[in-house]
Amino acid sequence: MNSNKGFTNKELEQLAMRFKILSEPSRLKILRSMFNGEKCVNEITKSTKLMQANVSKQLKLMEENGIVKCRPSGLQRFYHITDKKIIWICQQLCPSHNMNNPLSNDNQQDICSE
């Protein structure tokens, strides 16, 4: 970020793409399933209750945008979150779900408890 002028146009485009990805509830469910580590597509499908085709489509989009990474292993594909800022953003918006957040007991607005 250029501190003299704020965000560059490219930075704003990247920021908008991150928020666009986070704006889809199914993607957030998929990301939530990986908050504690790598998961295979089957595990993600079971934990999110989403259809396998939808999970695969959303994972591909997130991989193309540098949010998750895939590790093939035999016939399975394992995914993990590579952009840890995504977890941080979610924790900031829902501080009551972050046990390590000192603001979790504060009067800060928690969009997850509305």
Summary of the structure (lengths in Angstrom):
residues: 114
radius of gyration: 15.8
end to end distance: 32.9
largest distance: 49.9
contacts: 282
relative contact order: 0.12
helix: 52%
strand: 14%
